[in-house]
Amino acid sequence: MPLEAVEARRLYRQVADQLRSLIDSGEYAVGSRLPTERELAEQLKVSRPTVREALIALEVEGRLRIRVGSGIYVIEPAAAAAPATAAVIEGPFELLRAREFLESAIAEEAARVATKDDVARIDASLVAMENVEHPGEASMVHDRAFHIAIAGSLGNAVLVRVVGELFDQRLNPYFAQLAHYFESPGTWRTALDEHRAVRDAIAAHDPDAAREAMRKHLARSQERFAQNFGAEAAAPAGRGRTVRSPAKPPKPKREPTNQVKKQVKRGSARKR
């Protein structure tokens, strides 16, 4: 029998797959409201960012609609995207954590080696960022240029390419959908201040301060994307169930059928 390659599924995809199965089975009917992010995270024993990535993935697929201040609702799928196609997309928080780790080290080294010309290129990108509207394509171009200018000061083309490729993942549909909820002119001004702190530390040739400023900037980006959707107090409407953690699959019951029946919990999925 030919062997097939084993592919490890990202955790947020496992959560999305489980929620999609519950929707397809009718456990969560069209028009019903899902438990809140907090409740799902507690039931699944995963982080809230993982749950958020799963919900965003299902919204992009056309299975859910997130209504800020109201809740997360099941909708009638018009033309749902194939889950297998989406499985190769990194989650937004996964990308930001990778950037936080990598670009903090790059900023630290940039503070040691950056020349006046390097700082001038960083300054030029900052000036451009100050004079564009956000959200928008132009703001992303200049934001990218800022991070590329810092990586470029190290004189390593591989690092420049990696930083650029990681930044370009902002264009993937999951990242774009999440940004749609939380990016605004106000968040842009805050991010600009964080960028200036990175620039100042590099110009001052202070490696520790540069590393910490970049770490804070990308950590706070994650915090901005993790803001409450405003529906934590909303109880799920209609029938709900406890969702099992993907890390600990349920043990098969002794049934005469090949398909394992899952226990359905009546009433609210809220923990009491």
Wavefront OBJ file of the C-alpha trace (Angstrom):
o trace
v 0.000 0.000 0.000
v 1.550 3.360 -1.019
v 2.338 5.731 1.804
v 1.111 9.299 1.854
v 2.956 12.278 3.244
v 1.895 13.228 6.754
v 1.017 16.891 7.087
v 0.737 18.460 10.525
v -2.298 20.707 10.636
v -1.953 24.042 12.327
v -3.861 24.261 15.573
v -6.207 27.010 14.385
v -7.108 24.850 11.370
v -8.018 21.987 13.716
v -10.316 24.325 15.624
v -11.838 25.625 12.388
v -12.382 22.076 11.112
v -14.171 21.066 14.300
v -16.446 24.117 14.270
v -17.182 23.596 10.577
v -18.184 19.993 11.301
v -20.599 21.138 13.996
v -22.119 23.638 11.575
v -22.421 21.040 8.808
v -24.063 18.581 11.199
v -26.678 21.150 12.168
v -25.462 21.514 15.730
v -25.136 25.215 15.006
v -27.876 26.095 12.557
v -27.852 28.999 10.123
v -28.690 32.141 12.068
v -27.558 30.760 15.431
v -24.900 32.400 17.530
v -21.731 30.588 18.553
v -20.282 30.719 22.050
v -17.971 33.653 22.652
v -14.258 33.492 21.946
v -13.559 33.140 25.643
v -15.953 30.211 26.038
v -14.555 28.454 22.979
v -10.993 28.938 24.204
v -11.888 27.512 27.627
v -13.685 24.498 26.155
v -10.970 23.743 23.608
v -8.112 24.524 26.013
v -6.380 26.707 23.442
v -5.483 30.393 23.412
v -7.964 33.054 22.365
v -5.737 34.120 19.434
v -5.969 30.538 18.126
v -9.760 30.675 18.382
v -9.787 34.061 16.681
v -7.702 32.744 13.792
v -10.141 29.854 13.402
v -13.172 32.163 13.408
v -11.557 34.491 10.871
v -10.763 31.501 8.649
v -14.409 30.397 8.748
v -15.584 33.931 8.053
v -13.342 34.119 4.978
v -14.794 30.774 3.871
v -18.267 32.272 4.136
v -19.458 30.107 7.028
v -19.604 32.735 9.788
v -20.250 36.429 10.185
v -18.654 38.351 13.032
v -20.784 41.251 14.234
v -18.771 43.459 16.549
v -20.740 44.078 19.737
v -23.233 41.332 18.968
v -21.586 37.973 18.417
v -20.463 35.335 15.947
v -23.251 33.995 13.717
v -23.601 31.060 11.365
v -24.597 32.145 7.866
v -25.802 30.362 4.762
v -22.689 29.632 2.695
v -22.849 31.166 -0.766
v -19.722 29.646 -2.228
v -17.570 28.275 0.570
v -13.856 28.020 -0.127
v -12.274 24.588 -0.001
v -10.753 24.078 3.464
v -7.744 22.246 1.970
v -6.781 25.340 -0.012
v -6.825 27.494 3.095
v -4.797 25.006 5.112
v -1.514 26.374 3.743
v -2.157 29.925 5.018
v -0.386 30.964 8.193
v -2.521 32.530 10.888
v -2.104 36.278 11.535
v -0.869 35.811 15.112
v 1.552 33.099 13.997
v 3.035 35.535 11.490
v 3.297 38.385 13.971
v 5.001 36.164 16.547
v 7.544 35.094 13.930
v 8.182 38.709 12.994
v 8.542 39.705 16.645
v 11.245 37.078 17.150
v 13.150 37.792 13.924
v 12.868 41.544 13.572
v 13.751 42.235 17.200
v 17.124 40.588 16.593
v 17.530 42.477 13.323
v 16.820 45.822 15.003
v 19.338 45.005 17.719
v 22.058 44.365 15.136
v 21.000 47.376 13.072
v 21.692 49.593 16.077
v 25.263 48.322 16.034
v 26.008 48.660 12.315
v 23.605 51.218 10.788
v 25.301 54.071 8.947
v 24.013 57.604 8.434
v 22.745 56.550 5.020
v 20.853 53.617 6.577
v 19.212 55.914 9.120
v 18.342 58.334 6.309
v 16.506 55.550 4.474
v 14.607 54.658 7.654
v 13.737 58.345 8.105
v 12.473 58.613 4.516
v 10.058 55.735 5.058
v 8.818 57.324 8.289
v 8.168 60.655 6.559
v 6.215 58.825 3.864
v 4.205 56.950 6.507
v 3.266 60.225 8.179
v 1.698 61.545 4.978
v -0.595 58.721 3.887
v -4.072 57.677 4.901
v -4.604 54.421 6.708
v -5.869 51.841 6.179
v -4.834 51.773 2.544
v -2.401 50.307 0.061
v 0.035 53.246 0.271
v 0.401 52.953 4.038
v 1.309 49.284 3.701
v 3.916 50.085 1.040
v 5.672 52.594 3.296
v 5.316 50.418 6.400
v 7.004 47.616 4.476
v 9.750 49.995 3.343
v 10.477 50.890 6.987
v 11.037 47.288 8.005
v 13.015 46.550 4.843
v 15.257 49.590 5.457
v 16.143 48.285 8.913
v 16.928 44.802 7.589
v 18.875 46.326 4.712
v 21.270 48.034 7.107
v 22.717 44.615 7.939
v 23.828 44.095 4.336
v 22.281 40.628 4.143
v 20.042 40.029 1.133
v 18.545 36.877 2.660
v 17.295 38.766 5.716
v 15.863 41.490 3.485
v 13.970 38.895 1.468
v 12.670 37.056 4.552
v 11.471 40.265 6.218
v 9.754 41.305 2.993
v 8.082 37.937 2.518
v 6.814 37.840 6.099
v 5.443 41.364 5.777
v 3.733 40.472 2.494
v 1.698 37.835 4.322
v -0.430 40.760 5.520
v -2.044 40.422 2.106
v -3.355 36.930 2.820
v -7.143 36.844 3.258
v -7.081 35.921 6.956
v -4.748 38.758 7.907
v -6.687 41.223 5.742
v -10.005 40.208 7.313
v -8.656 40.580 10.845
v -7.132 43.971 10.015
v -10.506 45.073 8.657
v -11.914 45.007 12.189
v -9.132 46.691 14.092
v -7.013 48.951 11.898
v -7.913 52.640 11.798
v -6.257 56.083 11.613
v -5.924 55.918 15.404
v -4.069 52.608 15.403
v -1.877 53.940 12.588
v -0.817 56.934 14.697
v 0.015 54.629 17.573
v 2.044 52.365 15.293
v 3.887 55.409 13.939
v 4.991 56.321 17.461
v 6.248 52.764 17.920
v 8.160 52.972 14.633
v 9.790 56.232 15.732
v 10.955 54.586 18.965
v 12.658 51.861 16.917
v 14.272 54.453 14.648
v 15.526 56.562 17.552
v 17.139 53.565 19.256
v 18.885 52.543 16.029
v 20.088 56.104 15.372
v 21.387 56.266 18.950
v 23.252 52.966 18.409
v 21.533 51.418 21.435
v 21.108 47.698 20.622
v 19.105 46.792 23.747
v 16.673 49.673 23.259
v 16.282 48.890 19.547
v 15.514 45.251 20.231
v 12.966 46.115 22.913
v 11.319 48.837 20.807
v 10.805 46.448 17.882
v 9.588 43.694 20.200
v 7.072 46.050 21.787
v 5.864 47.284 18.410
v 5.093 43.807 17.068
v 3.740 42.587 20.426
v 1.378 45.552 20.536
v 0.311 44.804 16.979
v -0.828 41.417 18.262
v -2.633 43.085 21.151
v -4.465 45.413 18.764
v -5.645 42.462 16.686
v -6.708 40.626 19.846
v -9.073 43.328 21.065
v -12.486 42.193 22.181
v -15.085 41.904 19.449
v -17.443 43.362 22.039
v -19.684 40.333 22.465
v -18.230 38.608 25.532
v -21.422 39.104 27.521
v -23.593 37.604 24.795
v -24.806 34.094 25.474
v -25.019 31.704 22.517
v -28.512 31.549 21.110
v -30.394 28.314 20.707
v -28.900 24.894 21.184
v -25.170 24.663 21.833
v -22.607 22.103 22.818
v -19.262 21.697 24.476
v -16.526 21.614 21.848
v -13.771 19.110 22.462
v -10.117 20.087 22.458
v -8.385 19.063 19.210
v -5.289 18.148 21.213
v -7.187 15.394 23.049
v -9.526 13.579 20.640
v -12.411 11.689 22.261
v -12.038 7.963 22.839
v -14.219 5.833 20.520
v -17.341 4.411 22.088
v -18.254 0.760 21.677
v -20.769 1.159 18.918
v -21.694 -1.340 16.190
v -21.143 1.387 13.572
v -17.792 2.585 12.237
v -18.592 6.207 12.825
v -18.088 7.457 16.378
v -21.069 9.310 17.724
v -20.285 12.462 19.604
v -22.063 13.400 22.748
v -24.447 16.300 22.269
v -24.790 18.653 25.161
v -28.205 20.271 25.322
v -28.737 23.851 26.306
v -26.141 26.586 26.613
v -22.480 25.857 25.957
v -21.591 28.407 28.615
v -19.754 26.979 31.599
v -21.665 27.386 34.792
l 1 2 3 4 5 6 7 8 9 10 11 12 13 14 15 16 17 18 19 20 21 22 23 24 25 26 27 28 29 30 31 32 33 34 35 36 37 38 39 40 41 42 43 44 45 46 47 48 49 50 51 52 53 54 55 56 57 58 59 60 61 62 63 64 65 66 67 68 69 70 71 72 73 74 75 76 77 78 79 80 81 82 83 84 85 86 87 88 89 90 91 92 93 94 95 96 97 98 99 100 101 102 103 104 105 106 107 108 109 110 111 112 113 114 115 116 117 118 119 120 121 122 123 124 125 126 127 128 129 130 131 132 133 134 135 136 137 138 139 140 141 142 143 144 145 146 147 148 149 150 151 152 153 154 155 156 157 158 159 160 161 162 163 164 165 166 167 168 169 170 171 172 173 174 175 176 177 178 179 180 181 182 183 184 185 186 187 188 189 190 191 192 193 194 195 196 197 198 199 200 201 202 203 204 205 206 207 208 209 210 211 212 213 214 215 216 217 218 219 220 221 222 223 224 225 226 227 228 229 230 231 232 233 234 235 236 237 238 239 240 241 242 243 244 245 246 247 248 249 250 251 252 253 254 255 256 257 258 259 260 261 262 263 264 265 266 267 268 269 270 271 272
